[in-house]
């Protein structure tokens, strides 16, 4: 029997077990009041960690789970798109436009980082800089608004 024929039953068993565990995770996260996505991310992390330790997936299994991960991301983005409040997003457009210069600055810093070496321009560093820029652009107005609302009326000139 070939190696791929031997791994197929294991992969079917593994996908079934992961599907069953996912149902249990969804129920557990609902009881805890957390989004089930948190549990799914932890499950994926633990599965990757276990595979790196014991190499039980093999090449075909890794391809299958990478495909399932991509399908999961696509379905998550589709669900977020369906649940988005388009009018609310349009009201936040000014906040998003403030993010564009920060992204440009991030790209310039990344380009200048080439002189420092490969570590300075890795995908992880770039992603971290973009996320920090996005989070500060979105959260800064919210935090500042809440802080200004806590100030007495005489300092801000605006009543609560």
C-alpha positions in Angstrom: 0.0 0.0 0.0 1.4 3.4 -0.9 2.1 6.1 1.7 -0.7 8.4 0.4 -3.2 5.5 0.6 -2.2 4.9 4.2 -2.7 8.6 5.2 -6.2 9.0 3.8 -8.0 7.1 6.6 -5.9 9.0 9.2 -6.8 12.4 7.5 -10.5 11.4 7.4 -10.4 10.5 11.1 -8.5 13.8 11.9 -11.0 16.0 10.0 -13.9 14.3 11.7 -12.3 14.7 15.1 -11.5 18.4 14.4 -15.2 18.9 13.2 -16.5 17.3 16.4 -14.1 19.4 18.6 -15.2 22.5 16.7 -18.8 21.9 17.7 -17.8 21.4 21.3 -15.6 24.6 21.2 -18.6 26.6 19.8 -20.8 25.4 22.7 -18.1 26.1 25.3 -17.3 29.6 24.0 -21.0 30.4 23.9 -21.3 29.4 27.6 -18.3 31.5 28.4 -19.7 34.5 26.5 -16.8 34.6 24.1 -16.8 34.5 20.3 -16.4 31.0 19.0 -13.7 32.3 16.7 -11.3 32.6 19.7 -11.7 28.9 20.3 -11.2 28.1 16.7 -8.0 30.1 16.6 -6.7 28.3 19.7 -7.6 25.0 18.2 -5.7 25.8 15.0 -2.7 27.0 17.0 -2.7 23.8 19.1 -3.1 21.7 16.0 -0.1 23.4 14.3 1.9 23.1 17.6 1.1 19.4 17.8 2.0 18.8 14.2 5.3 20.6 14.6 6.1 18.4 17.6 4.9 15.0 16.3 4.6 15.5 12.5 1.4 13.4 12.3 -0.2 15.4 9.5 2.3 14.8 6.8 2.4 16.7 3.5 -1.2 15.8 2.3 -2.6 16.7 5.7 -0.9 20.0 5.8 -2.3 20.8 2.4 -5.8 19.9 3.4 -5.7 22.0 6.6 -4.2 24.9 4.8 -7.1 24.7 2.3 -9.5 24.5 5.2 -7.8 27.5 6.8 -8.2 29.5 3.6 -11.9 28.5 3.4 -12.3 29.6 7.0 -10.8 33.0 6.4 -12.9 33.6 3.3 -16.1 32.6 5.1 -15.2 34.8 8.0 -14.7 37.8 5.7 -17.9 37.0 4.0 -19.8 36.9 7.3 -18.2 40.2 8.5 -19.2 41.7 5.2 -22.8 40.6 5.7 -23.0 41.9 9.2 -21.3 45.2 8.5 -23.2 48.5 8.9 -22.5 50.3 5.7 -23.9 53.6 6.9 -21.7 53.4 10.0 -18.7 52.6 7.9 -19.3 55.5 5.7 -19.5 57.8 8.8 -16.0 56.5 9.8 -14.5 57.3 6.4 -12.7 60.3 7.7 -10.9 58.2 10.2 -9.8 55.7 7.6 -8.5 58.5 5.3 -6.2 59.5 8.2 -4.8 56.1 8.1 -3.4 56.3 4.6 -0.5 58.7 5.4 0.5 56.4 8.3 0.6 53.4 5.9 2.7 55.4 3.5 5.1 56.3 6.4 5.2 52.6 7.3 6.2 51.7 3.8 8.9 54.3 3.7 10.3 53.0 7.1 10.2 49.5 5.7 12.1 50.5 2.6 14.7 52.3 4.8 14.9 49.2 7.0 16.5 47.3 4.1 19.8 48.9 5.1 19.4 47.3 8.6 19.0 43.8 7.3 16.4 41.2 6.5 14.9 41.1 10.0 13.8 44.8 9.7 11.6 44.2 6.7 10.1 40.8 7.4 6.4 40.3 6.7 5.7 40.1 10.5 7.3 43.5 11.2 5.4 45.1 8.3 2.1 43.6 9.4 2.7 44.7 13.0 3.4 48.3 11.8 0.3 48.4 9.7 -1.9 47.0 12.5 -0.5 49.5 15.0 -1.2 52.3 12.5 -4.7 51.1 11.9 -5.5 50.6 15.6 -4.2 54.0 16.6 -6.1 55.7 13.7 -9.4 54.0 14.7 -9.0 54.1 18.5 -7.5 57.6 19.0 -10.7 59.5 18.2 -12.8 57.2 20.3 -10.4 57.5 23.3 -10.0 61.2 23.0 -13.8 61.7 22.7 -14.4 59.7 25.9 -11.7 61.6 27.7 -13.1 65.0 26.5 -16.6 63.9 27.7 -15.2 63.3 31.2 -13.8 66.8 31.5 -15.9 69.5 33.2 -18.0 71.7 31.0 -15.9 74.8 31.7 -12.7 73.2 30.2 -14.2 71.9 27.0 -17.0 74.3 26.4 -19.2 71.4 25.5 -21.9 69.9 27.7 -22.2 66.1 28.1 
